[in-house]
């Protein structure tokens, strides 16, 4: 299948024309975004936390700590024979959209929402693969260019897995949309493009000067 099947939970109630369900759009957004937000119901109420993620095929891996709230909640859910109900979002802001009227200001964006039951990754082989994916999501090639985690570090690191089943993307592009009666107003209107770019790598103060900058960090 080239697209995800819409469900009541992945169908927008506003601007439905901006919804996207094709896998390429969803995958591209998840792969480009460096941070996602994980929402779940904690003991004290709803919680939304920023975290790092990586996609491996149709599985989204989420980084965490074994003592963190999401991991503890997922462990409790597993003990009761279920996964942890979550909502994961990732957003890329591409431009500021300035209209003549305050009401019509907006942003051009690409976003993904994933709903489902997250599971704790306990299998050693899958956990190692997930951690490599998380490192390579930061910068492709990094997983092979650093020391692998030892047993103590692995024990302290948690990973959640979420299958990409209930998924939708939403995309806004283009210029501001002003009301016809506002077009003649003497206010600047248009789009201010935004982009995230990497700067020049700055070596650690204790790095051996003979250590070259890895090729994967060059522009």
ZISULSUL-V946711 format. One record per residue. N is the residue number from 1. RES is the residue in one letter. PSI is psi in degrees with one decimal (* if undefined). Layout:
BEGIN
N/RES/PSI + N/RES/PSI
END
This chain:
BEGIN
1/X/137.9 + 2/X/-5.6 + 3/X/153.5 + 4/X/148.4 + 5/X/122.8 + 6/X/145.4 + 7/X/168.3 + 8/X/-29.4 + 9/X/-13.2 + 10/X/13.9 + 11/X/116.8 + 12/X/148.3 + 13/X/-16.5 + 14/X/147.8 + 15/X/53.5 + 16/X/-23.3 + 17/X/-14.7 + 18/X/-6.7 + 19/X/142.4 + 20/X/139.7 + 21/X/-1.5 + 22/X/142.2 + 23/X/-36.8 + 24/X/-45.5 + 25/X/-47.0 + 26/X/-48.8 + 27/X/-42.9 + 28/X/-40.6 + 29/X/-47.2 + 30/X/-37.7 + 31/X/-30.6 + 32/X/-36.5 + 33/X/133.9 + 34/X/-20.2 + 35/X/142.8 + 36/X/171.8 + 37/X/129.1 + 38/X/118.3 + 39/X/135.7 + 40/X/168.4 + 41/X/107.0 + 42/X/-178.5 + 43/X/-32.6 + 44/X/4.0 + 45/X/-170.8 + 46/X/140.4 + 47/X/136.4 + 48/X/122.3 + 49/X/139.4 + 50/X/144.0 + 51/X/171.1 + 52/X/157.3 + 53/X/169.8 + 54/X/142.7 + 55/X/133.8 + 56/X/101.1 + 57/X/-121.8 + 58/X/25.8 + 59/X/133.3 + 60/X/121.1 + 61/X/138.1 + 62/X/128.1 + 63/X/145.2 + 64/X/-177.4 + 65/X/143.6 + 66/X/-21.5 + 67/X/3.7 + 68/X/161.4 + 69/X/-49.2 + 70/X/-39.9 + 71/X/-40.5 + 72/X/-40.4 + 73/X/-38.0 + 74/X/-37.0 + 75/X/-43.0 + 76/X/-39.7 + 77/X/-39.7 + 78/X/-39.4 + 79/X/-27.3 + 80/X/4.4 + 81/X/22.0 + 82/X/174.0 + 83/X/175.5 + 84/X/116.1 + 85/X/125.3 + 86/X/163.7 + 87/X/121.3 + 88/X/133.1 + 89/X/147.6 + 90/X/135.6 + 91/X/136.4 + 92/X/124.6 + 93/X/118.9 + 94/X/-23.1 + 95/X/154.2 + 96/X/136.1 + 97/X/109.5 + 98/X/119.8 + 99/X/172.0 + 100/X/-33.5 + 101/X/139.9 + 102/X/-37.3 + 103/X/-27.8 + 104/X/8.9 + 105/X/148.5 + 106/X/-169.4 + 107/X/147.4 + 108/X/129.7 + 109/X/164.1 + 110/X/126.9 + 111/X/158.1 + 112/X/138.9 + 113/X/128.9 + 114/X/125.8 + 115/X/148.3 + 116/X/-172.6 + 117/X/114.9 + 118/X/146.4 + 119/X/152.0 + 120/X/132.8 + 121/X/106.8 + 122/X/-25.7 + 123/X/123.4 + 124/X/-41.5 + 125/X/-43.6 + 126/X/-37.9 + 127/X/-42.0 + 128/X/-42.0 + 129/X/-42.3 + 130/X/-41.8 + 131/X/-36.0 + 132/X/-40.6 + 133/X/-40.3 + 134/X/-39.6 + 135/X/-43.4 + 136/X/-20.3 + 137/X/-32.1 + 138/X/-47.2 + 139/X/117.5 + 140/X/129.3 + 141/X/-11.5 + 142/X/-34.1 + 143/X/-34.2 + 144/X/-3.5 + 145/X/37.4 + 146/X/165.0 + 147/X/134.5 + 148/X/152.3 + 149/X/143.7 + 150/X/-177.7 + 151/X/-39.9 + 152/X/-42.1 + 153/X/-38.6 + 154/X/-37.7 + 155/X/-27.9 + 156/X/-12.0 + 157/X/130.5 + 158/X/151.1 + 159/X/132.1 + 160/X/146.9 + 161/X/135.4 + 162/X/119.6 + 163/X/137.5 + 164/X/89.9 + 165/X/-60.1 + 166/X/94.5 + 167/X/141.6 + 168/X/149.7 + 169/X/158.1 + 170/X/134.5 + 171/X/130.1 + 172/X/131.0 + 173/X/168.1 + 174/X/-171.9 + 175/X/171.0 + 176/X/154.2 + 177/X/95.2 + 178/X/155.8 + 179/X/145.7 + 180/X/-36.2 + 181/X/-11.7 + 182/X/-10.7 + 183/X/-32.2 + 184/X/-2.1 + 185/X/146.9 + 186/X/48.3 + 187/X/136.0 + 188/X/138.6 + 189/X/144.0 + 190/X/-160.4 + 191/X/135.2 + 192/X/102.6 + 193/X/145.4 + 194/X/147.8 + 195/X/150.3 + 196/X/120.5 + 197/X/148.4 + 198/X/137.5 + 199/X/-171.9 + 200/X/127.9 + 201/X/131.5 + 202/X/117.3 + 203/X/151.7 + 204/X/148.8 + 205/X/-25.8 + 206/X/14.5 + 207/X/136.4 + 208/X/122.5 + 209/X/-20.1 + 210/X/-8.3 + 211/X/117.7 + 212/X/157.7 + 213/X/126.9 + 214/X/148.8 + 215/X/-30.1 + 216/X/-6.6 + 217/X/-6.2 + 218/X/148.6 + 219/X/*
END
